[in-house]
Amino acid sequence: MFSEVAVSASSTDSTIYVWDIRSGSTLFSFKQSTSNKGCLAIVPKPNAGLQTGAILTAQTDRGVLNVYQWQRDQVLHKMAMPDKLVSIAASHRGDLVAGGTASGRVFLWQVSTGLLLKVFEAHFRRITKLAFSGDDATLLTASEDASVNVWLLGDLLEHNQEEGTRPAPLLSWSDHTLPVTDMFVGAGTMATTRVYTSSVDNTVKAWDLSTGELLTTFLFPKPVSTVVADPSETRLFVACENKIYPVELYRRRHDKTYNADVVESTGGMSKVESVGIRPVDGSGTIAEQPQGPVFADHSGTVTSLALSFDGSLLISASEDGNCIVWDVTSRQPLRKFESHKGPVTHITCILRPSELVTGSSSNVSVPMPWKTFKRTLATEEEEQRTESLQLLVDTQSVAIAGARTSLLVHSFMLRSS
C-alpha cells in the first residue's frame, strides 16, 4: 500500500527527518547536514517513476554537496563543489542536477557520470530557486535581481557554443520589482505548463510557459516567502510571514442568461487580484483584511510548503522550528512535528520508500549508482565517450530483458503443452 512521508531539513539542526504525515512519527533520519532554503533536492531513481533514489543537500557553511541514500543514515558522498551552492534542483528523470551560486552562476551535472556539462551566468545576483519543467525540456532560474529566466536544456548542452559566451534564455520575466523568493512549476509539457513566482514585492505572478505571457498578478498584504499549487492546480497556497493564504484559481459564477453556474479562471489578461487586502482607504494606504480564510498557527515566517498527493493535506515549515500538517478543507492543524532544534528551511512530500516499509523485500535493494561530481567542465571527447558507454549499457540491458522475456514465454509454452 502506498503512503506518503515528509522530508524536512533545517539550517542549524544537523538532522534531516523523514516522518509520516498522517501519524507524525519519525521513520528515518539523515545526519550531518545543515541546508538553507532551496538547498535540498530529491533525486528520482532513473526510469522508476516516483521512487526516490537519493537526497542532495548543499551545506550552509561550505561549498560541499552531501549525498544520502536509504541504506544508511550517514553521508554517502561528500562532494567538493567549484563554488558554494545556494540553490539546487534535480530533473524529473533523475539524470541531471543543477546548482546555483550567490553570484548568479549555474552549474549543470550529469548524474550517471558526474560530468560537469555546463557553467553559465544566469543572473547578476544570488540564485534563489532552480526548477526543471515537468518534461525536463527547460530549466527555470529565479534570482534576487527580481527576474526569472527560462533556459532550453537543448541549447545549454550544445557543443558548438563558443566558450565563455553567455547563452540566451528562451524567456526572461522581469515584472517583479523586488527579489524573487520562490517559484512553483506546474505539471505537464511546455505547451500546457503554468509557472507561479513569488516576491518580496508582495505579489505572486502566474505565467504561461509556452507563450511567456503574464496571466495574473495576485497582490498580498505582506512580502511573500513561498508558494505552491495543489496537484490539480486549481488552488494556490501562499505564505506571507506566519500566515498562509489559499487562493482559488477558478471561480463559480451564476450565468443569468442560461440560468446555470459557470466555472471561470481567476484573473487572466495580466489582471491584478487582491488577496487578504481591504480596498485602499482615503489616505492611499493598503490595509490588511481582518482574520479571514487563512492558515495561522506558526509563530515564525513560513519558509516552505508542500501538499499530499491527493491535495487534502498541506504541510508547512517555519522559522519557529515546527512543521504543521493542515486539513485543507477546514484549514485546521491536524498535527505538529517538533523534532527540529532550529529553523526549518525545507519540506517536501514523497512516496514512502520501499526501504522504509517493514517486512518489505526491498529493504535489501541495490543503491542508486552515484558518481562524484566533477569540478571542471567536461571535454567534448569525454562526453562522446560517456555517451557511447551509456549506449552500450542500454543495449545490453535491452538484450538481457529480451532474453528474460523469451525464457518466460518458452516456460509458459512448455507448461501449456
For each residue, the residues with C-beta under 8 A, 3 or more apart:
1:
2: 351 352
3: 20 22 351 352
4: 21 22 308 309 349 350 351 352
5: 18 19 20 21 27 349 350 351 352 353 356
6: 17 18 19 20 21 306 315 323 337 347 348 349 350
7: 16 17 18 40 42 55 346 347 348 349 350
8: 16 17 19 317 323 337 340 344 346 347
9: 16 17 33 34 35 40 57 344 345 346
10: 13 14 15 34 35 321 340 341 342 343 344 345
11: 34 35 36 37 60 342 343 345
12: 34 341 342 343
13: 10 34 321 340 341 342
14: 10 31 32 33 34
15: 10 29 30 31 33 339 340
16: 7 8 9 29 30 33 40 55 57 68
17: 6 7 8 9 26 28 29 337 339 340
18: 5 6 7 26 27 28 29 30 356
19: 5 6 8 24 25 26 27 337 339
20: 3 5 6 23 24 25 27 352
21: 4 5 6 24 308 313 315 325 349
22: 3 4 313 325
23: 20 335
24: 19 20 21 325 335 336 337
25: 19 20
26: 17 18 19 29 339
27: 5 18 19 20 352 356
28: 17 18 70 73 356
29: 15 16 17 18 26 73
30: 15 16 18 33 55 68 73 74 75
31: 14 15 73 74 75
32: 14 66 74 75
33: 9 14 15 16 30 57 59 66 68 75
34: 9 10 11 12 13 14 59 60 61
35: 9 10 11 39 40 57 58 59 60 345 346
36: 11 39 58 60 86 345
37: 11 303 304 345 346
38: 86 87 88 128 129 130 346
39: 35 36 57 58 59 60 85 86 87 88 345 346
40: 7 9 16 35 55 56 57 58 88 345 346 348
41: 55 56 57 88 89 90 97
42: 7 52 55 90 348 350
43: 52 53 54 55 56 90 94 97 111 368
44: 48 49 50 51 52 53 90 92 93 94
45: 48 51 52 53 94 368
46: 53 93 94 95 111 112 368
47: 93
48: 44 45 51 53 94
49: 44
50: 44 350 351
51: 44 45 48 351 353 354
52: 42 43 44 45 55 70 350 351 353
53: 43 44 45 46 48 69 94 368
54: 43 67 68 69 76 368 370
55: 7 16 30 40 41 42 43 52 67 68 69
56: 40 41 43 65 66 67 68 88 90 97
57: 9 16 33 35 39 40 41 65 66 68
58: 35 36 39 40 64 65 81 84 85 86 87 88 99
59: 33 34 35 39 62 63 64 65 66
60: 11 34 35 36 39
61: 34
62: 59 84
63: 59 80 81 82 83 84 85
64: 58 59 78 79 80 81
65: 56 57 58 59 78 79 81 85 88 99 373
66: 32 33 56 57 59 75 77 78 79
67: 54 55 56 75 76 77 78 79 370
68: 16 30 33 54 55 56 57 73 75 76
69: 53 54 55 72 76 367 368 370
70: 28 52 353 355 356 365 367
71: 76 355 367
72: 69 76
73: 28 29 30 31 68
74: 30 31 32
75: 30 31 32 33 66 67 68 78
76: 54 67 68 69 71 72 367 370
77: 66 67 370 372
78: 64 65 66 67 75
79: 64 65 66 67 372 373
80: 63 64 375
81: 58 63 64 65 84 85 99 107 373 375
82: 63 107 116 119 375 376
83: 63 101 103 105 107
84: 58 62 63 81 101 102
85: 39 58 63 65 81 88 99 100 101 107
86: 36 38 39 58 100 101 102 126 127 128
87: 38 39 58 99 100 127 128 129 130
88: 38 39 40 41 56 58 65 85 97 98 99 100 130
89: 41 97 98 130 131 132 139
90: 41 42 43 44 56 94 96 97 98 111 132
91: 94 95 96 97 132 136
92: 44 132 134 135 136
93: 44 46 47 96 136
94: 43 44 45 46 48 53 90 91 111 368
95: 46 91 110 111 112 136
96: 90 91 93 108 109 110 111 117 132 136 153
97: 41 43 56 88 89 90 91 108 109 111 373
98: 88 89 90 106 107 108 109 130 132 139
99: 58 65 81 85 87 88 106 107 109 130
100: 85 86 87 88 104 105 106 107 122 126 127 130 141
101: 83 84 85 86 104 105 106 107 126 127
102: 84 86 126 127
103: 83 125 126
104: 100 101 121 122 123 124 125 126 127 143 145
105: 83 100 101 119 120 121 122 127
106: 98 99 100 101 118 119 120 121 122 127 130 139 141
107: 81 82 83 85 98 99 100 101 116 118 119
108: 96 97 98 116 117 118 119 139 156 157
109: 96 97 98 99 114 115 116 117 373 374
110: 95 96 113 114 115 117 386
111: 43 46 90 94 95 96 97 114 370 371
112: 46 95 369 371 390
113: 110 371 386 390
114: 109 110 111 371 372 373 374
115: 109 110 374 378 382 383 386
116: 82 107 108 109 119 373 374 375 376 377 378
117: 96 108 109 110 156 157 377 378 383
118: 106 107 108 156 157 377
119: 82 105 106 107 108 116 377
120: 105 106 156 166 167
121: 104 105 106 124 166
122: 100 104 105 106 127 141 143 149 151 169
123: 104 126 127 141 143 144 145 147 149
124: 104 121 143 145
125: 103 104 143 144 145 179
126: 86 100 101 102 103 104 123 143 144
127: 86 87 100 101 102 104 105 106 122 123 130 141 142 143
128: 38 86 87 142 143 144 179 180 181 182
129: 38 87 140 141 142 180 181 182 183
130: 38 87 88 89 98 99 100 106 127 139 140 141 142
131: 89 139 140 183 184 185
132: 89 90 91 92 96 98 136 138 139 140 185
133: 136 137 138 139 140 185 189 190 193 209
134: 92 185 186 187 188 189 193
135: 92 188 189 190
136: 91 92 93 95 96 132 133 153
137: 133 152 153 154 189 190
138: 132 133 150 151 152 153 170 190 209
139: 89 98 106 108 130 131 132 133 150 151 153 156
140: 129 130 131 132 133 148 149 150 151 183 185 195
141: 100 106 122 123 127 129 130 148 149 151
142: 127 128 129 130 147 148 180 182 183 197
143: 104 122 123 124 125 126 127 128 146 147 148 149 179 180
144: 123 125 126 128 179 180
145: 104 123 124 125 179
146: 143 174 176 177 178 179 180 199 201
147: 123 142 143 172 173 174 176 180
148: 140 141 142 143 172 173 174 176 180 183 195 197 207
149: 122 123 140 141 143 169 171 172 173
150: 138 139 140 169 170 171 172 173 209 212
151: 122 138 139 140 141 155 156 167 169 170
152: 137 138 155 156 170
153: 96 136 137 138 139 156 157
154: 137 157 158
155: 151 152 158 167 168 170
156: 108 117 118 120 139 151 152 153 167
157: 108 117 118 153 154
158: 154 155 161
159: 380 383
160:
161: 158 165 167
162: 165
163:
164:
165: 161 162
166: 120 121
167: 120 151 155 156 161
168: 155
169: 122 149 150 151 172
170: 138 150 151 152 155
171: 149 150 209 212
172: 147 148 149 150 169
173: 147 148 149 150 176 197 205 207 212 214
174: 146 147 148
175: 205 214 217
176: 146 147 148 173 179 180 197 199 201 203 205
177: 146 199 201
178: 146 199 200 201 223
179: 125 128 143 144 145 146 176 199 200
180: 128 129 142 143 144 146 147 148 176 183 197 198 199
181: 128 129 198 199 200 223 224 225 226
182: 128 129 142 197 198 224 225 226 227
183: 129 131 140 142 148 180 195 196 197 198 227
184: 131 195 196 227 228 229
185: 131 132 133 134 140 193 195 209
186: 134 193 194 195 196 229 233
187: 134 193 231 233
188: 134 135 191 192 193
189: 133 134 135 137 192 193
190: 133 135 137 138 193 209 210
191: 188 210
192: 188 189 210
193: 133 134 185 186 187 188 189 190 209 210
194: 186 206 207 208 209 215 233
195: 140 148 183 184 185 186 206 207 209
196: 183 184 186 204 205 206 207 227 229 236
197: 142 148 173 176 180 182 183 204 205 207 227
198: 180 181 182 183 203 204 224 225 226 227 238
199: 146 176 177 178 179 180 181 202 203 204 205 223 224
200: 178 179 181 223 224
201: 146 176 177 178 223
202: 199 219 220 221 222 223 224 240
203: 176 198 199 217 218 219 220 224
204: 196 197 198 199 217 218 220 224 227 236 238 247
205: 173 175 176 196 197 199 214 216 217 218
206: 194 195 196 214 215 216 217 218 249 267
207: 148 173 194 195 196 197 212 213 214 215
208: 194 211 212 213 215
209: 133 138 150 171 185 190 193 194 195 212
210: 190 191 192 193
211: 208
212: 150 171 173 207 208 209
213: 207 208 270
214: 173 175 205 206 207 217 270
215: 194 206 207 208 267 268 269 270
216: 205 206 266 267 268 270 271 272 273
217: 175 203 204 205 206 214 267 270 271 272 273
218: 203 204 205 206 236 238 247 267 272 273 274 275
219: 202 203 272 273 274 275 277
220: 202 203 204 224 238 240 245 275 276 277
221: 202 240 276 277 286 287 288 289
222: 202 240 241 243 288
223: 178 181 199 200 201 202 240 241
224: 181 182 198 199 200 202 203 204 220 227 238 239 240
225: 181 182 198 239 240 241 301 302 303
226: 181 182 198 238 239 302 303 304 305
227: 182 183 184 196 197 198 204 224 236 237 238 239 305
228: 184 236 237 305 306 307
229: 184 186 196 233 235 236 237 249
230: 233 234 235 236 237 307 311 328
231: 187 307 309 310 311
232: 235 311
233: 186 187 194 229 230 249
234: 230 248 249 250
235: 229 230 232 246 247 248 249 311
236: 196 204 218 227 228 229 230 246 247 249
237: 227 228 229 230 244 245 246 247 295 305 307 314
238: 198 204 218 220 224 226 227 244 245 247 275
239: 224 225 226 227 243 244 245 301 302 303 305 316
240: 202 220 221 222 223 224 225 243 244 245 276
241: 222 223 225 301 302
242: 296 298 299 300 301 302 318 320
243: 222 239 240 276 294 295 296 298 302
244: 237 238 239 240 294 295 296 302 305 314 316 326
245: 220 237 238 239 240 275 276 294 295
246: 235 236 237 293 294 295 328 331
247: 204 218 235 236 237 238 266 273 275
248: 234 235 251 266
249: 206 229 233 234 235 236 265 266
250: 234 263 264 265 266
251: 248 263 264 265 266
252: 261 262 263
253: 261 262 263 264
254: 260 261 262
255: 258 259 260 261 262
256: 259
257:
258: 255 262
259: 255 256
260: 254 255
261: 252 253 254 255
262: 252 253 254 255 258
263: 250 251 252 253
264: 250 251 253
265: 249 250 251 268
266: 216 247 248 249 250 251 273
267: 206 215 216 217 218 271 272 273
268: 215 216 265 271
269: 215
270: 213 214 215 216 217
271: 216 217 267 268
272: 216 217 218 219 267
273: 216 217 218 219 247 266 267
274: 218 219 277
275: 218 219 220 238 245 247
276: 220 221 240 243 245 288 289 292 294
277: 219 220 221 274 286 287 288 289
278: 281 286 287 288 289
279:
280: 284 285 286 287
281: 278 284 285 287
282:
283:
284: 280 281
285: 280 281
286: 221 277 278 280
287: 221 277 278 280 281
288: 221 222 276 277 278
289: 221 276 277 278 292
290:
291: 294 296
292: 276 289
293: 246 331
294: 243 244 245 246 276 291 331
295: 237 243 244 245 246 314 316 326 331 333
296: 242 243 244 291
297: 324 333
298: 242 243 301 302 316 318 320 322 324
299: 242 318 320
300: 242 318 319 320 321 343
301: 225 239 241 242 298 318 319
302: 225 226 239 241 242 243 244 298 305 316 317 318
303: 37 225 226 239 317 318 319 343 344 345 346
304: 37 226 316 317 344 345 346 347 348
305: 226 227 228 237 239 244 302 314 315 316 317 347
306: 6 228 314 315 347 348 349
307: 228 230 231 237 311 313 314 315 328 349
308: 4 21 311 312 313 314 315 349
309: 4 231 349 351
310: 231 313
311: 230 231 232 235 307 308 328
312: 308 327 328 329
313: 21 22 307 308 310 325 326 327 328 334
314: 237 244 295 305 306 307 308 325 326 328
315: 6 21 305 306 307 308 323 324 325 326 347 349
316: 239 244 295 298 302 304 305 323 324 326 347
317: 8 302 303 304 305 322 323 344 345 346 347
318: 242 298 299 300 301 302 303 321 322 323 324 343 344
319: 300 301 303 343 344
320: 242 298 299 300 343
321: 10 13 300 318 338 340 341 342 343 344
322: 298 317 318 336 337 338 340 344
323: 6 8 315 316 317 318 336 337 340 344 347
324: 297 298 315 316 318 333 335 336 337
325: 21 22 24 313 314 315 333 334 335 336 337
326: 244 295 313 314 315 316 331 332 333 334
327: 312 313 330 331 332 333 334
328: 230 246 307 311 312 313 314 331
329: 312
330: 327
331: 246 293 294 295 326 327 328
332: 326 327
333: 295 297 324 325 326 327 336
334: 313 325 326 327
335: 23 24 324 325
336: 24 322 323 324 325 333
337: 6 8 17 19 24 322 323 324 325 340
338: 321 322
339: 15 17 19 26
340: 8 10 13 15 17 321 322 323 337 343 344
341: 10 12 13 321
342: 10 11 12 13 321
343: 10 11 12 300 303 318 319 320 321 340
344: 8 9 10 303 304 317 318 319 321 322 323 340 347
345: 9 10 11 35 36 37 39 40 303 304 317
346: 7 8 9 35 37 38 39 40 303 304 317
347: 6 7 8 304 305 306 315 316 317 323 344
348: 6 7 40 42 304 306
349: 4 5 6 7 21 306 307 308 309 315
350: 4 5 6 7 42 50 52 353
351: 2 3 4 5 50 51 52 309
352: 2 3 4 5 20 27 356 357
353: 5 51 52 70 350 356 357
354: 51 357 360 362 363 365
355: 70 71 360 362 363 365
356: 5 18 27 28 70 352 353
357: 352 353 354 360 362 363
358:
359:
360: 354 355 357 363
361: 364
362: 354 355 357 365
363: 354 355 357 360
364: 361
365: 70 354 355 362
366:
367: 69 70 71 76 370
368: 43 45 46 53 54 69 94
369: 112
370: 54 67 69 76 77 111 367
371: 111 112 113 114
372: 77 79 114
373: 65 79 81 97 109 114 116
374: 109 114 115 116 377 378
375: 80 81 82 116
376: 82 116
377: 116 117 118 119 374
378: 115 116 117 374 382 383 386
379: 382 383
380: 159 383 384
381: 384 385
382: 115 378 379 385 386
383: 115 117 159 378 379 380 386 387
384: 380 381 387 388
385: 381 382 388 389
386: 110 113 115 378 382 383 389 390
387: 383 384 390 391
388: 384 385 391 392
389: 385 386 392 393
390: 112 113 386 387 393 394
391: 387 388 394 395
392: 388 389 395 396
393: 389 390 396 397
394: 390 391 397 398
395: 391 392 398 399
396: 392 393 399 400
397: 393 394 400 401
398: 394 395 401 402
399: 395 396 402 403
400: 396 397 403 404
401: 397 398 404 405
402: 398 399 405 406
403: 399 400 406 407
404: 400 401 407 408
405: 401 402 408 409
406: 402 403 409 410
407: 403 404 410 411
408: 404 405 411 412
409: 405 406 412 413
410: 406 407 413 414
411: 407 408 414 415
412: 408 409 415 416
413: 409 410 416 417
414: 410 411 417
415: 411 412
416: 412 413
417: 413 414
